[in-house]
Amino acid sequence: MKRRQVRKAARRVRYERRDDAALLDDGFEAFSCAPRDVQRDLLWLASVMAQEISELTLQQLEPATLAG
């Protein structure tokens, strides 16, 4: 392997081994560096996704609740 390929592969392995906390830190850092309008849009999207997830969860729980 060429030296550049080795470095590239090593970088990929280091990235794949990163834990969730490090990824969260990177995500938070990227979010906090984003312009305000982008932050607002991302927060809106997160709230919509959270609402959808909670509605889906309730839909899955309702049959079990009605049966019990």
PyMOL Python script that loads the backbone (N, CA, C, O; Angstrom):
from pymol import cmd

cmd.read_pdbstr("""\
ATOM      1  N   MET A   1       0.833  -1.188   0.000  1.00  0.00           N
ATOM      2  CA  MET A   1       0.000   0.000   0.000  1.00  0.00           C
ATOM      3  C   MET A   1       0.871   1.242   0.000  1.00  0.00           C
ATOM      4  O   MET A   1       1.952   1.275   0.589  1.00  0.00           O
ATOM      5  N   LYS A   2       0.381   2.236  -0.660  1.00  0.00           N
ATOM      6  CA  LYS A   2       1.108   3.498  -0.657  1.00  0.00           C
ATOM      7  C   LYS A   2       0.890   4.193   0.679  1.00  0.00           C
ATOM      8  O   LYS A   2      -0.095   3.953   1.378  1.00  0.00           O
ATOM      9  N   ARG A   3       1.832   5.055   1.008  1.00  0.00           N
ATOM     10  CA  ARG A   3       1.783   5.760   2.284  1.00  0.00           C
ATOM     11  C   ARG A   3       0.473   6.538   2.446  1.00  0.00           C
ATOM     12  O   ARG A   3      -0.110   6.558   3.530  1.00  0.00           O
ATOM     13  N   ARG A   4       0.020   7.168   1.379  1.00  0.00           N
ATOM     14  CA  ARG A   4      -1.218   7.951   1.440  1.00  0.00           C
ATOM     15  C   ARG A   4      -2.423   7.053   1.725  1.00  0.00           C
ATOM     16  O   ARG A   4      -3.321   7.425   2.480  1.00  0.00           O
ATOM     17  N   GLN A   5      -2.429   5.877   1.118  1.00  0.00           N
ATOM     18  CA  GLN A   5      -3.532   4.934   1.347  1.00  0.00           C
ATOM     19  C   GLN A   5      -3.544   4.448   2.798  1.00  0.00           C
ATOM     20  O   GLN A   5      -4.604   4.268   3.398  1.00  0.00           O
ATOM     21  N   VAL A   6      -2.352   4.239   3.347  1.00  0.00           N
ATOM     22  CA  VAL A   6      -2.243   3.790   4.737  1.00  0.00           C
ATOM     23  C   VAL A   6      -2.782   4.867   5.675  1.00  0.00           C
ATOM     24  O   VAL A   6      -3.540   4.568   6.597  1.00  0.00           O
ATOM     25  N   ARG A   7      -2.392   6.114   5.441  1.00  0.00           N
ATOM     26  CA  ARG A   7      -2.880   7.206   6.282  1.00  0.00           C
ATOM     27  C   ARG A   7      -4.401   7.342   6.178  1.00  0.00           C
ATOM     28  O   ARG A   7      -5.092   7.557   7.173  1.00  0.00           O
ATOM     29  N   LYS A   8      -4.897   7.211   4.958  1.00  0.00           N
ATOM     30  CA  LYS A   8      -6.343   7.319   4.740  1.00  0.00           C
ATOM     31  C   LYS A   8      -7.086   6.192   5.471  1.00  0.00           C
ATOM     32  O   LYS A   8      -8.120   6.436   6.094  1.00  0.00           O
ATOM     33  N   ALA A   9      -6.567   4.972   5.397  1.00  0.00           N
ATOM     34  CA  ALA A   9      -7.181   3.834   6.082  1.00  0.00           C
ATOM     35  C   ALA A   9      -7.122   4.016   7.598  1.00  0.00           C
ATOM     36  O   ALA A   9      -8.090   3.708   8.294  1.00  0.00           O
ATOM     37  N   ALA A  10      -6.005   4.509   8.113  1.00  0.00           N
ATOM     38  CA  ALA A  10      -5.861   4.732   9.550  1.00  0.00           C
ATOM     39  C   ALA A  10      -6.852   5.792  10.024  1.00  0.00           C
ATOM     40  O   ALA A  10      -7.441   5.658  11.096  1.00  0.00           O
ATOM     41  N   ARG A  11      -7.034   6.829   9.241  1.00  0.00           N
ATOM     42  CA  ARG A  11      -7.999   7.875   9.578  1.00  0.00           C
ATOM     43  C   ARG A  11      -9.418   7.294   9.634  1.00  0.00           C
ATOM     44  O   ARG A  11     -10.197   7.630  10.526  1.00  0.00           O
ATOM     45  N   ARG A  12      -9.740   6.430   8.685  1.00  0.00           N
ATOM     46  CA  ARG A  12     -11.064   5.816   8.638  1.00  0.00           C
ATOM     47  C   ARG A  12     -11.291   4.943   9.879  1.00  0.00           C
ATOM     48  O   ARG A  12     -12.368   4.972  10.473  1.00  0.00           O
ATOM     49  N   VAL A  13     -10.288   4.182  10.258  1.00  0.00           N
ATOM     50  CA  VAL A  13     -10.412   3.315  11.439  1.00  0.00           C
ATOM     51  C   VAL A  13     -10.590   4.163  12.693  1.00  0.00           C
ATOM     52  O   VAL A  13     -11.414   3.835  13.547  1.00  0.00           O
ATOM     53  N   ARG A  14      -9.828   5.248  12.815  1.00  0.00           N
ATOM     54  CA  ARG A  14      -9.974   6.114  13.985  1.00  0.00           C
ATOM     55  C   ARG A  14     -11.379   6.690  14.039  1.00  0.00           C
ATOM     56  O   ARG A  14     -11.978   6.768  15.111  1.00  0.00           O
ATOM     57  N   TYR A  15     -11.908   7.095  12.892  1.00  0.00           N
ATOM     58  CA  TYR A  15     -13.258   7.659  12.872  1.00  0.00           C
ATOM     59  C   TYR A  15     -14.286   6.611  13.255  1.00  0.00           C
ATOM     60  O   TYR A  15     -15.206   6.903  14.019  1.00  0.00           O
ATOM     61  N   GLU A  16     -14.148   5.397  12.741  1.00  0.00           N
ATOM     62  CA  GLU A  16     -15.114   4.339  13.031  1.00  0.00           C
ATOM     63  C   GLU A  16     -15.096   3.937  14.495  1.00  0.00           C
ATOM     64  O   GLU A  16     -16.101   3.452  15.016  1.00  0.00           O
ATOM     65  N   ARG A  17     -13.977   4.130  15.158  1.00  0.00           N
ATOM     66  CA  ARG A  17     -13.872   3.730  16.562  1.00  0.00           C
ATOM     67  C   ARG A  17     -14.323   4.812  17.528  1.00  0.00           C
ATOM     68  O   ARG A  17     -14.344   4.595  18.740  1.00  0.00           O
ATOM     69  N   ARG A  18     -14.679   5.958  17.011  1.00  0.00           N
ATOM     70  CA  ARG A  18     -15.115   7.037  17.896  1.00  0.00           C
ATOM     71  C   ARG A  18     -16.408   6.621  18.589  1.00  0.00           C
ATOM     72  O   ARG A  18     -17.255   5.944  18.008  1.00  0.00           O
ATOM     73  N   ASP A  19     -16.533   7.028  19.806  1.00  0.00           N
ATOM     74  CA  ASP A  19     -17.748   6.659  20.539  1.00  0.00           C
ATOM     75  C   ASP A  19     -18.846   7.698  20.322  1.00  0.00           C
ATOM     76  O   ASP A  19     -18.612   8.768  19.760  1.00  0.00           O
ATOM     77  N   ASP A  20     -20.031   7.361  20.775  1.00  0.00           N
ATOM     78  CA  ASP A  20     -21.188   8.234  20.575  1.00  0.00           C
ATOM     79  C   ASP A  20     -21.004   9.592  21.232  1.00  0.00           C
ATOM     80  O   ASP A  20     -21.451  10.605  20.694  1.00  0.00           O
ATOM     81  N   ALA A  21     -20.353   9.624  22.386  1.00  0.00           N
ATOM     82  CA  ALA A  21     -20.159  10.896  23.081  1.00  0.00           C
ATOM     83  C   ALA A  21     -19.319  11.851  22.243  1.00  0.00           C
ATOM     84  O   ALA A  21     -19.607  13.047  22.180  1.00  0.00           O
ATOM     85  N   ALA A  22     -18.290  11.329  21.606  1.00  0.00           N
ATOM     86  CA  ALA A  22     -17.453  12.172  20.757  1.00  0.00           C
ATOM     87  C   ALA A  22     -18.248  12.676  19.563  1.00  0.00           C
ATOM     88  O   ALA A  22     -18.106  13.830  19.158  1.00  0.00           O
ATOM     89  N   LEU A  23     -19.078  11.816  19.002  1.00  0.00           N
ATOM     90  CA  LEU A  23     -19.907  12.245  17.879  1.00  0.00           C
ATOM     91  C   LEU A  23     -20.913  13.305  18.318  1.00  0.00           C
ATOM     92  O   LEU A  23     -21.182  14.254  17.583  1.00  0.00           O
ATOM     93  N   LEU A  24     -21.466  13.140  19.518  1.00  0.00           N
ATOM     94  CA  LEU A  24     -22.380  14.150  20.037  1.00  0.00           C
ATOM     95  C   LEU A  24     -21.662  15.472  20.244  1.00  0.00           C
ATOM     96  O   LEU A  24     -22.198  16.531  19.917  1.00  0.00           O
ATOM     97  N   ASP A  25     -20.456  15.417  20.784  1.00  0.00           N
ATOM     98  CA  ASP A  25     -19.671  16.632  20.975  1.00  0.00           C
ATOM     99  C   ASP A  25     -19.421  17.331  19.646  1.00  0.00           C
ATOM    100  O   ASP A  25     -19.563  18.549  19.542  1.00  0.00           O
ATOM    101  N   ASP A  26     -19.048  16.554  18.627  1.00  0.00           N
ATOM    102  CA  ASP A  26     -18.818  17.137  17.311  1.00  0.00           C
ATOM    103  C   ASP A  26     -20.085  17.746  16.741  1.00  0.00           C
ATOM    104  O   ASP A  26     -20.064  18.824  16.146  1.00  0.00           O
ATOM    105  N   GLY A  27     -21.194  17.036  16.934  1.00  0.00           N
ATOM    106  CA  GLY A  27     -22.461  17.552  16.437  1.00  0.00           C
ATOM    107  C   GLY A  27     -22.865  18.835  17.140  1.00  0.00           C
ATOM    108  O   GLY A  27     -23.350  19.771  16.505  1.00  0.00           O
ATOM    109  N   PHE A  28     -22.666  18.878  18.451  1.00  0.00           N
ATOM    110  CA  PHE A  28     -23.007  20.084  19.198  1.00  0.00           C
ATOM    111  C   PHE A  28     -22.114  21.237  18.778  1.00  0.00           C
ATOM    112  O   PHE A  28     -22.577  22.370  18.643  1.00  0.00           O
ATOM    113  N   GLU A  29     -20.836  20.953  18.571  1.00  0.00           N
ATOM    114  CA  GLU A  29     -19.913  21.996  18.140  1.00  0.00           C
ATOM    115  C   GLU A  29     -20.305  22.534  16.765  1.00  0.00           C
ATOM    116  O   GLU A  29     -20.295  23.744  16.539  1.00  0.00           O
ATOM    117  N   ALA A  30     -20.647  21.634  15.856  1.00  0.00           N
ATOM    118  CA  ALA A  30     -21.076  22.060  14.523  1.00  0.00           C
ATOM    119  C   ALA A  30     -22.370  22.866  14.608  1.00  0.00           C
ATOM    120  O   ALA A  30     -22.533  23.865  13.907  1.00  0.00           O
ATOM    121  N   PHE A  31     -23.295  22.426  15.475  1.00  0.00           N
ATOM    122  CA  PHE A  31     -24.551  23.141  15.648  1.00  0.00           C
ATOM    123  C   PHE A  31     -24.308  24.539  16.196  1.00  0.00           C
ATOM    124  O   PHE A  31     -24.891  25.509  15.712  1.00  0.00           O
ATOM    125  N   SER A  32     -23.451  24.643  17.204  1.00  0.00           N
ATOM    126  CA  SER A  32     -23.227  25.942  17.832  1.00  0.00           C
ATOM    127  C   SER A  32     -22.465  26.900  16.919  1.00  0.00           C
ATOM    128  O   SER A  32     -22.531  28.115  17.106  1.00  0.00           O
ATOM    129  N   CYS A  33     -21.746  26.369  15.940  1.00  0.00           N
ATOM    130  CA  CYS A  33     -21.030  27.223  14.985  1.00  0.00           C
ATOM    131  C   CYS A  33     -21.907  27.611  13.791  1.00  0.00           C
ATOM    132  O   CYS A  33     -21.535  28.478  12.999  1.00  0.00           O
ATOM    133  N   ALA A  34     -23.056  26.976  13.667  1.00  0.00           N
ATOM    134  CA  ALA A  34     -23.942  27.237  12.525  1.00  0.00           C
ATOM    135  C   ALA A  34     -24.618  28.601  12.697  1.00  0.00           C
ATOM    136  O   ALA A  34     -24.796  29.077  13.818  1.00  0.00           O
ATOM    137  N   PRO A  35     -24.989  29.217  11.582  1.00  0.00           N
ATOM    138  CA  PRO A  35     -25.724  30.490  11.672  1.00  0.00           C
ATOM    139  C   PRO A  35     -27.059  30.300  12.396  1.00  0.00           C
ATOM    140  O   PRO A  35     -27.601  29.195  12.442  1.00  0.00           O
ATOM    141  N   ARG A  36     -27.569  31.377  12.950  1.00  0.00           N
ATOM    142  CA  ARG A  36     -28.804  31.324  13.742  1.00  0.00           C
ATOM    143  C   ARG A  36     -29.986  30.741  12.968  1.00  0.00           C
ATOM    144  O   ARG A  36     -30.766  29.964  13.519  1.00  0.00           O
ATOM    145  N   ASP A  37     -30.119  31.111  11.699  1.00  0.00           N
ATOM    146  CA  ASP A  37     -31.264  30.607  10.929  1.00  0.00           C
ATOM    147  C   ASP A  37     -31.165  29.097  10.726  1.00  0.00           C
ATOM    148  O   ASP A  37     -32.183  28.404  10.713  1.00  0.00           O
ATOM    149  N   VAL A  38     -29.953  28.589  10.570  1.00  0.00           N
ATOM    150  CA  VAL A  38     -29.761  27.147  10.434  1.00  0.00           C
ATOM    151  C   VAL A  38     -30.079  26.460  11.760  1.00  0.00           C
ATOM    152  O   VAL A  38     -30.719  25.409  11.779  1.00  0.00           O
ATOM    153  N   GLN A  39     -29.635  27.048  12.860  1.00  0.00           N
ATOM    154  CA  GLN A  39     -29.952  26.489  14.177  1.00  0.00           C
ATOM    155  C   GLN A  39     -31.457  26.437  14.391  1.00  0.00           C
ATOM    156  O   GLN A  39     -31.983  25.439  14.882  1.00  0.00           O
ATOM    157  N   ARG A  40     -32.152  27.511  14.024  1.00  0.00           N
ATOM    158  CA  ARG A  40     -33.604  27.559  14.176  1.00  0.00           C
ATOM    159  C   ARG A  40     -34.278  26.462  13.357  1.00  0.00           C
ATOM    160  O   ARG A  40     -35.187  25.787  13.839  1.00  0.00           O
ATOM    161  N   ASP A  41     -33.819  26.288  12.102  1.00  0.00           N
ATOM    162  CA  ASP A  41     -34.399  25.259  11.240  1.00  0.00           C
ATOM    163  C   ASP A  41     -34.135  23.855  11.778  1.00  0.00           C
ATOM    164  O   ASP A  41     -35.012  22.993  11.721  1.00  0.00           O
ATOM    165  N   LEU A  42     -32.937  23.626  12.296  1.00  0.00           N
ATOM    166  CA  LEU A  42     -32.611  22.318  12.854  1.00  0.00           C
ATOM    167  C   LEU A  42     -33.429  22.024  14.113  1.00  0.00           C
ATOM    168  O   LEU A  42     -33.871  20.894  14.319  1.00  0.00           O
ATOM    169  N   LEU A  43     -33.627  23.035  14.944  1.00  0.00           N
ATOM    170  CA  LEU A  43     -34.450  22.839  16.140  1.00  0.00           C
ATOM    171  C   LEU A  43     -35.904  22.564  15.762  1.00  0.00           C
ATOM    172  O   LEU A  43     -36.564  21.737  16.390  1.00  0.00           O
ATOM    173  N   TRP A  44     -36.398  23.247  14.748  1.00  0.00           N
ATOM    174  CA  TRP A  44     -37.748  22.991  14.272  1.00  0.00           C
ATOM    175  C   TRP A  44     -37.866  21.555  13.764  1.00  0.00           C
ATOM    176  O   TRP A  44     -38.816  20.846  14.094  1.00  0.00           O
ATOM    177  N   LEU A  45     -36.887  21.133  12.954  1.00  0.00           N
ATOM    178  CA  LEU A  45     -36.895  19.770  12.422  1.00  0.00           C
ATOM    179  C   LEU A  45     -36.841  18.742  13.550  1.00  0.00           C
ATOM    180  O   LEU A  45     -37.550  17.737  13.504  1.00  0.00           O
ATOM    181  N   ALA A  46     -36.015  18.984  14.550  1.00  0.00           N
ATOM    182  CA  ALA A  46     -35.924  18.055  15.684  1.00  0.00           C
ATOM    183  C   ALA A  46     -37.244  17.972  16.428  1.00  0.00           C
ATOM    184  O   ALA A  46     -37.639  16.889  16.862  1.00  0.00           O
ATOM    185  N   SER A  47     -37.937  19.098  16.584  1.00  0.00           N
ATOM    186  CA  SER A  47     -39.221  19.066  17.293  1.00  0.00           C
ATOM    187  C   SER A  47     -40.275  18.317  16.480  1.00  0.00           C
ATOM    188  O   SER A  47     -41.087  17.586  17.047  1.00  0.00           O
ATOM    189  N   VAL A  48     -40.269  18.491  15.169  1.00  0.00           N
ATOM    190  CA  VAL A  48     -41.212  17.768  14.313  1.00  0.00           C
ATOM    191  C   VAL A  48     -40.929  16.267  14.374  1.00  0.00           C
ATOM    192  O   VAL A  48     -41.854  15.460  14.466  1.00  0.00           O
ATOM    193  N   MET A  49     -39.663  15.904  14.321  1.00  0.00           N
ATOM    194  CA  MET A  49     -39.300  14.487  14.389  1.00  0.00           C
ATOM    195  C   MET A  49     -39.691  13.894  15.746  1.00  0.00           C
ATOM    196  O   MET A  49     -40.179  12.766  15.809  1.00  0.00           O
ATOM    197  N   ALA A  50     -39.484  14.636  16.814  1.00  0.00           N
ATOM    198  CA  ALA A  50     -39.850  14.152  18.139  1.00  0.00           C
ATOM    199  C   ALA A  50     -41.360  13.945  18.243  1.00  0.00           C
ATOM    200  O   ALA A  50     -41.820  12.969  18.835  1.00  0.00           O
ATOM    201  N   GLN A  51     -42.116  14.860  17.669  1.00  0.00           N
ATOM    202  CA  GLN A  51     -43.572  14.735  17.685  1.00  0.00           C
ATOM    203  C   GLN A  51     -44.006  13.505  16.900  1.00  0.00           C
ATOM    204  O   GLN A  51     -44.873  12.758  17.353  1.00  0.00           O
ATOM    205  N   GLU A  52     -43.418  13.288  15.737  1.00  0.00           N
ATOM    206  CA  GLU A  52     -43.749  12.118  14.915  1.00  0.00           C
ATOM    207  C   GLU A  52     -43.421  10.817  15.654  1.00  0.00           C
ATOM    208  O   GLU A  52     -44.201   9.866  15.635  1.00  0.00           O
ATOM    209  N   ILE A  53     -42.268  10.793  16.298  1.00  0.00           N
ATOM    210  CA  ILE A  53     -41.858   9.589  17.037  1.00  0.00           C
ATOM    211  C   ILE A  53     -42.824   9.316  18.181  1.00  0.00           C
ATOM    212  O   ILE A  53     -43.210   8.170  18.411  1.00  0.00           O
ATOM    213  N   SER A  54     -43.215  10.366  18.897  1.00  0.00           N
ATOM    214  CA  SER A  54     -44.135  10.138  20.019  1.00  0.00           C
ATOM    215  C   SER A  54     -45.501   9.681  19.525  1.00  0.00           C
ATOM    216  O   SER A  54     -46.135   8.844  20.167  1.00  0.00           O
ATOM    217  N   GLU A  55     -45.969  10.214  18.396  1.00  0.00           N
ATOM    218  CA  GLU A  55     -47.245   9.771  17.843  1.00  0.00           C
ATOM    219  C   GLU A  55     -47.178   8.312  17.390  1.00  0.00           C
ATOM    220  O   GLU A  55     -48.112   7.544  17.619  1.00  0.00           O
ATOM    221  N   LEU A  56     -46.078   7.936  16.752  1.00  0.00           N
ATOM    222  CA  LEU A  56     -45.921   6.543  16.327  1.00  0.00           C
ATOM    223  C   LEU A  56     -45.852   5.605  17.524  1.00  0.00           C
ATOM    224  O   LEU A  56     -46.420   4.513  17.502  1.00  0.00           O
ATOM    225  N   THR A  57     -45.159   6.035  18.559  1.00  0.00           N
ATOM    226  CA  THR A  57     -45.058   5.220  19.773  1.00  0.00           C
ATOM    227  C   THR A  57     -46.428   5.027  20.399  1.00  0.00           C
ATOM    228  O   THR A  57     -46.774   3.922  20.819  1.00  0.00           O
ATOM    229  N   LEU A  58     -47.211   6.104  20.463  1.00  0.00           N
ATOM    230  CA  LEU A  58     -48.554   5.990  21.026  1.00  0.00           C
ATOM    231  C   LEU A  58     -49.429   5.071  20.186  1.00  0.00           C
ATOM    232  O   LEU A  58     -50.211   4.290  20.729  1.00  0.00           O
ATOM    233  N   GLN A  59     -49.305   5.156  18.873  1.00  0.00           N
ATOM    234  CA  GLN A  59     -50.083   4.282  17.998  1.00  0.00           C
ATOM    235  C   GLN A  59     -49.731   2.819  18.234  1.00  0.00           C
ATOM    236  O   GLN A  59     -50.602   1.952  18.172  1.00  0.00           O
ATOM    237  N   GLN A  60     -48.468   2.543  18.503  1.00  0.00           N
ATOM    238  CA  GLN A  60     -48.058   1.166  18.755  1.00  0.00           C
ATOM    239  C   GLN A  60     -48.526   0.689  20.119  1.00  0.00           C
ATOM    240  O   GLN A  60     -48.804  -0.496  20.302  1.00  0.00           O
ATOM    241  N   LEU A  61     -48.614   1.602  21.077  1.00  0.00           N
ATOM    242  CA  LEU A  61     -49.013   1.225  22.427  1.00  0.00           C
ATOM    243  C   LEU A  61     -50.525   1.088  22.575  1.00  0.00           C
ATOM    244  O   LEU A  61     -50.991   0.308  23.406  1.00  0.00           O
ATOM    245  N   GLU A  62     -51.289   1.820  21.796  1.00  0.00           N
ATOM    246  CA  GLU A  62     -52.747   1.808  21.942  1.00  0.00           C
ATOM    247  C   GLU A  62     -53.361   0.412  21.813  1.00  0.00           C
ATOM    248  O   GLU A  62     -54.180   0.050  22.658  1.00  0.00           O
ATOM    249  N   PRO A  63     -53.014  -0.389  20.809  1.00  0.00           N
ATOM    250  CA  PRO A  63     -53.616  -1.731  20.730  1.00  0.00           C
ATOM    251  C   PRO A  63     -53.319  -2.585  21.972  1.00  0.00           C
ATOM    252  O   PRO A  63     -54.178  -3.336  22.436  1.00  0.00           O
ATOM    253  N   ALA A  64     -52.132  -2.466  22.488  1.00  0.00           N
ATOM    254  CA  ALA A  64     -51.772  -3.239  23.679  1.00  0.00           C
ATOM    255  C   ALA A  64     -52.566  -2.759  24.883  1.00  0.00           C
ATOM    256  O   ALA A  64     -52.972  -3.563  25.722  1.00  0.00           O
ATOM    257  N   THR A  65     -52.791  -1.454  24.972  1.00  0.00           N
ATOM    258  CA  THR A  65     -53.547  -0.898  26.088  1.00  0.00           C
ATOM    259  C   THR A  65     -55.010  -1.307  26.000  1.00  0.00           C
ATOM    260  O   THR A  65     -55.630  -1.652  27.006  1.00  0.00           O
ATOM    261  N   LEU A  66     -55.560  -1.265  24.780  1.00  0.00           N
ATOM    262  CA  LEU A  66     -56.962  -1.639  24.594  1.00  0.00           C
ATOM    263  C   LEU A  66     -57.183  -3.130  24.855  1.00  0.00           C
ATOM    264  O   LEU A  66     -58.228  -3.527  25.370  1.00  0.00           O
ATOM    265  N   ALA A  67     -56.203  -3.945  24.500  1.00  0.00           N
ATOM    266  CA  ALA A  67     -56.341  -5.392  24.690  1.00  0.00           C
ATOM    267  C   ALA A  67     -56.221  -5.774  26.165  1.00  0.00           C
ATOM    268  O   ALA A  67     -56.796  -6.768  26.609  1.00  0.00           O
ATOM    269  N   GLY A  68     -55.460  -4.965  26.922  1.00  0.00           N
ATOM    270  CA  GLY A  68     -55.218  -5.321  28.322  1.00  0.00           C
ATOM    271  C   GLY A  68     -56.270  -4.827  29.199  1.00  0.00           C
ATOM    272  O   GLY A  68     -56.217  -5.042  30.409  1.00  0.00           O
TER     273      GLY A  68
END
""", "prot")
cmd.dss("prot")
cmd.show_as("cartoon", "prot")
cmd.util.cbc("prot")
cmd.orient("prot")
